Amino acid sequence: MTDRPVLRVVTDDPTPPYEQLRRQLQGLIEAGVLSTGDRLPPLRQLASDLGLAVNTVARAYRELEAVGMVSSRRGGGTRVTHNAPHVSDAERLRLLQQQAATFVQQARLLGT
């Protein structure tokens, strides 16, 4: 990833942090922002960037690996797999609208 997408975890959100992260990464993969072969940030780096425990990030990665969206290799990192689904323009629009709704909800939680 050259221009890394911004990932955020909202502490006031009742959704567990690993699930927030998993959803965001899945959305980026489904929308084509992350492509086959793109490497996800190392566990420790992403955990540090987001202020999370390494196991929290590891769980999000494991969940994505379980559905075939990413694959992890010791020493090779975690990469988006060729099994990542390709979405139609209509589905991409639906995903973008979902992301926008999530953004608005999070902004409201923050009082803006």
MIDOSE-1310 file (N, C-alpha, C; in nm, 2 decimals, decimal comma, always signed):
residues 112
mtdr	+0,09/-0,12/+0,00/+0,00/+0,00/+0,00/+0,09/+0,12/+0,00; +0,07/+0,21/-0,10/+0,15/+0,33/-0,10/+0,08/+0,44/-0,02; -0,04/+0,48/-0,05/-0,11/+0,57/+0,03/-0,21/+0,49/+0,12; -0,16/+0,47/+0,24/-0,23/+0,39/+0,33/-0,37/+0,45/+0,37
pvlr	-0,48/+0,37/+0,36/-0,60/+0,42/+0,41/-0,60/+0,44/+0,56; -0,68/+0,53/+0,61/-0,69/+0,56/+0,75/-0,78/+0,46/+0,82; -0,73/+0,39/+0,92/-0,81/+0,30/+1,00/-0,83/+0,37/+1,13; -0,95/+0,35/+1,19/-0,98/+0,41/+1,31/-1,06/+0,32/+1,40
vvtd	-1,04/+0,32/+1,53/-1,12/+0,25/+1,62/-1,18/+0,35/+1,72; -1,31/+0,34/+1,73/-1,38/+0,44/+1,82/-1,41/+0,37/+1,95; -1,35/+0,42/+2,06/-1,37/+0,36/+2,19/-1,51/+0,36/+2,25; -1,59/+0,47/+2,21/-1,72/+0,48/+2,25/-1,82/+0,38/+2,18
dptp	-1,78/+0,33/+2,07/-1,86/+0,24/+1,99/-1,87/+0,10/+2,07; -2,00/+0,05/+2,08/-2,01/-0,08/+2,15/-1,95/-0,20/+2,07; -1,92/-0,18/+1,95/-1,87/-0,28/+1,87/-1,72/-0,31/+1,91; -1,68/-0,44/+1,94/-1,55/-0,46/+1,98/-1,44/-0,41/+1,88
pyeq	-1,33/-0,36/+1,93/-1,23/-0,30/+1,85/-1,18/-0,40/+1,73; -1,17/-0,53/+1,76/-1,12/-0,62/+1,65/-1,23/-0,62/+1,54; -1,35/-0,61/+1,58/-1,46/-0,62/+1,48/-1,46/-0,49/+1,40; -1,44/-0,37/+1,46/-1,44/-0,25/+1,39/-1,32/-0,25/+1,29
lrrq	-1,21/-0,30/+1,33/-1,09/-0,31/+1,24/-1,12/-0,41/+1,13; -1,18/-0,53/+1,16/-1,21/-0,63/+1,06/-1,30/-0,57/+0,95; -1,41/-0,50/+1,00/-1,50/-0,44/+0,90/-1,44/-0,34/+0,81; -1,36/-0,26/+0,87/-1,29/-0,16/+0,78/-1,20/-0,22/+0,68
lqgl	-1,12/-0,32/+0,72/-1,03/-0,38/+0,63/-1,11/-0,46/+0,52; -1,21/-0,53/+0,56/-1,30/-0,60/+0,47/-1,36/-0,50/+0,37; -1,41/-0,39/+0,41/-1,46/-0,29/+0,32/-1,36/-0,24/+0,22; -1,24/-0,22/+0,27/-1,13/-0,17/+0,18/-1,10/-0,27/+0,07
ieag	-1,10/-0,40/+0,11/-1,07/-0,51/+0,02/-1,18/-0,52/-0,08; -1,31/-0,52/-0,03/-1,42/-0,54/-0,12/-1,44/-0,42/-0,22; -1,40/-0,30/-0,17/-1,41/-0,18/-0,26/-1,29/-0,17/-0,35; -1,19/-0,26/-0,34/-1,08/-0,25/-0,43/-0,97/-0,15/-0,39
vlst	-0,99/-0,09/-0,28/-0,88/+0,00/-0,23/-0,76/-0,08/-0,20; -0,78/-0,19/-0,14/-0,67/-0,29/-0,12/-0,68/-0,40/-0,22; -0,57/-0,42/-0,30/-0,58/-0,52/-0,41/-0,50/-0,64/-0,37; -0,52/-0,74/-0,46/-0,45/-0,87/-0,44/-0,30/-0,84/-0,43
gdrl	-0,24/-0,90/-0,33/-0,09/-0,88/-0,31/-0,05/-0,77/-0,22; -0,15/-0,68/-0,20/-0,11/-0,56/-0,11/-0,09/-0,62/+0,03; +0,01/-0,56/+0,10/+0,05/-0,61/+0,23/-0,02/-0,52/+0,34; -0,07/-0,59/+0,43/-0,13/-0,51/+0,55/-0,02/-0,47/+0,64
pplr	-0,04/-0,37/+0,72/+0,06/-0,33/+0,82/+0,09/-0,45/+0,91; +0,22/-0,46/+0,96/+0,25/-0,56/+1,06/+0,17/-0,54/+1,18; +0,14/-0,65/+1,25/+0,05/-0,65/+1,37/+0,10/-0,55/+1,47; +0,22/-0,55/+1,51/+0,27/-0,46/+1,61/+0,26/-0,32/+1,57
qlas	+0,29/-0,29/+1,45/+0,28/-0,15/+1,40/+0,14/-0,10/+1,40; +0,05/-0,18/+1,35/-0,09/-0,13/+1,35/-0,15/-0,12/+1,49; -0,11/-0,22/+1,58/-0,16/-0,21/+1,72/-0,11/-0,08/+1,78; +0,02/-0,05/+1,76/+0,07/+0,07/+1,82/+0,01/+0,20/+1,76
dlgl	-0,01/+0,20/+1,63/-0,08/+0,31/+1,56/-0,22/+0,34/+1,61; -0,29/+0,23/+1,64/-0,43/+0,25/+1,69/-0,45/+0,24/+1,84; -0,34/+0,22/+1,91/-0,35/+0,21/+2,06/-0,42/+0,09/+2,10; -0,40/-0,02/+2,03/-0,47/-0,15/+2,06/-0,36/-0,26/+2,10
avnt	-0,41/-0,36/+2,16/-0,33/-0,48/+2,19/-0,30/-0,55/+2,07; -0,18/-0,61/+2,06/-0,14/-0,69/+1,94/-0,24/-0,80/+1,91; -0,29/-0,86/+2,02/-0,39/-0,97/+2,00/-0,52/-0,93/+1,94; -0,55/-0,80/+1,96/-0,68/-0,75/+1,90/-0,66/-0,74/+1,75
vara	-0,55/-0,68/+1,71/-0,52/-0,68/+1,56/-0,51/-0,81/+1,50; -0,44/-0,90/+1,58/-0,42/-1,04/+1,53/-0,56/-1,11/+1,51; -0,65/-1,08/+1,60/-0,78/-1,14/+1,58/-0,85/-1,09/+1,46; -0,84/-0,96/+1,43/-0,91/-0,91/+1,31/-0,84/-0,97/+1,18
yrel	-0,71/-0,99/+1,18/-0,64/-1,05/+1,07/-0,69/-1,20/+1,06; -0,70/-1,27/+1,17/-0,74/-1,41/+1,17/-0,88/-1,42/+1,11; -0,97/-1,33/+1,15/-1,11/-1,34/+1,10/-1,11/-1,32/+0,95; -1,02/-1,23/+0,90/-1,02/-1,21/+0,75/-0,95/-1,33/+0,68
eavg	-0,86/-1,39/+0,75/-0,79/-1,51/+0,69/-0,89/-1,62/+0,68; -0,97/-1,64/+0,78/-1,07/-1,75/+0,79/-1,17/-1,74/+0,67; -1,19/-1,63/+0,62/-1,29/-1,62/+0,50/-1,21/-1,60/+0,37; -1,08/-1,61/+0,38/-1,00/-1,62/+0,25/-0,97/-1,48/+0,19
mvss	-0,98/-1,37/+0,27/-0,96/-1,24/+0,22/-0,81/-1,20/+0,22; -0,74/-1,26/+0,32/-0,60/-1,24/+0,34/-0,53/-1,37/+0,37; -0,40/-1,37/+0,36/-0,32/-1,48/+0,40/-0,20/-1,43/+0,47; -0,16/-1,50/+0,58/-0,05/-1,46/+0,66/+0,06/-1,57/+0,65
rrgg	+0,19/-1,52/+0,64/+0,30/-1,61/+0,64/+0,41/-1,55/+0,73; +0,46/-1,64/+0,82/+0,57/-1,59/+0,91/+0,68/-1,54/+0,83; +0,72/-1,41/+0,86/+0,83/-1,35/+0,78/+0,78/-1,28/+0,65; +0,66/-1,32/+0,61/+0,61/-1,26/+0,48/+0,50/-1,16/+0,50
gtrv	+0,45/-1,15/+0,62/+0,35/-1,06/+0,65/+0,21/-1,11/+0,61; +0,11/-1,02/+0,62/-0,02/-1,05/+0,58/-0,06/-0,98/+0,45; -0,10/-1,05/+0,35/-0,13/-0,99/+0,22/-0,28/-1,03/+0,18; -0,33/-0,93/+0,10/-0,46/-0,96/+0,04/-0,45/-1,07/-0,06
thna	-0,54/-1,17/-0,06/-0,53/-1,28/-0,14/-0,60/-1,26/-0,27; -0,58/-1,35/-0,36/-0,65/-1,35/-0,49/-0,80/-1,38/-0,48; -0,83/-1,44/-0,36/-0,97/-1,48/-0,33/-1,06/-1,36/-0,29; -1,00/-1,24/-0,28/-1,08/-1,13/-0,24/-1,19/-1,11/-0,35
phvs	-1,31/-1,09/-0,31/-1,42/-1,08/-0,41/-1,41/-0,95/-0,49; -1,45/-0,96/-0,61/-1,46/-0,84/-0,70/-1,60/-0,79/-0,69; -1,62/-0,66/-0,67/-1,76/-0,61/-0,65/-1,80/-0,53/-0,77; -1,93/-0,53/-0,80/-1,98/-0,45/-0,91/-1,99/-0,31/-0,87
daer	-2,02/-0,22/-0,97/-2,03/-0,08/-0,94/-2,14/-0,05/-0,84; -2,25/-0,12/-0,85/-2,36/-0,10/-0,76/-2,33/-0,14/-0,62; -2,25/-0,26/-0,61/-2,21/-0,30/-0,47/-2,11/-0,20/-0,41; -2,02/-0,15/-0,50/-1,92/-0,06/-0,45/-1,99/+0,07/-0,40
lrll	-2,10/+0,11/-0,47/-2,17/+0,23/-0,42/-2,24/+0,20/-0,29; -2,30/+0,08/-0,28/-2,36/+0,04/-0,15/-2,26/+0,04/-0,04; -2,14/-0,01/-0,06/-2,03/-0,01/+0,04/-1,99/+0,13/+0,08; -1,98/+0,22/-0,02/-1,94/+0,35/+0,01/-2,05/+0,42/+0,09
qqqa	-2,18/+0,40/+0,06/-2,28/+0,46/+0,13/-2,28/+0,40/+0,28; -2,25/+0,28/+0,29/-2,24/+0,22/+0,43/-2,13/+0,28/+0,50; -2,01/+0,30/+0,44/-1,90/+0,37/+0,50/-1,93/+0,51/+0,54; -2,01/+0,58/+0,45/-2,05/+0,72/+0,48/-2,14/+0,73/+0,60
atfv	-2,23/+0,63/+0,61/-2,32/+0,63/+0,72/-2,25/+0,60/+0,85; -2,15/+0,51/+0,85/-2,07/+0,48/+0,97/-1,99/+0,61/+1,01; -1,94/+0,68/+0,91/-1,86/+0,80/+0,94/-1,96/+0,90/+1,01; -2,08/+0,92/+0,96/-2,17/+1,02/+1,02/-2,20/+0,97/+1,16
qqar	-2,23/+0,84/+1,18/-2,26/+0,79/+1,31/-2,14/+0,82/+1,41; -2,02/+0,80/+1,37/-1,90/+0,82/+1,45/-1,89/+0,97/+1,48; -1,91/+1,05/+1,38/-1,90/+1,20/+1,40/-2,01/+1,24/+1,51; -2,12/+1,18/+1,50/-2,23/+1,22/+1,60/-2,19/+1,17/+1,74
llgt	-2,12/+1,06/+1,75/-2,08/+1,01/+1,88/-1,97/+1,10/+1,94; -1,90/+1,17/+1,85/-1,79/+1,26/+1,90/-1,85/+1,40/+1,92; -1,98/+1,42/+1,89/-2,04/+1,54/+1,92/-2,02/+1,65/+1,81; -1,99/+1,61/+1,69/-1,98/+1,71/+1,58/-2,09/+1,70/+1,48
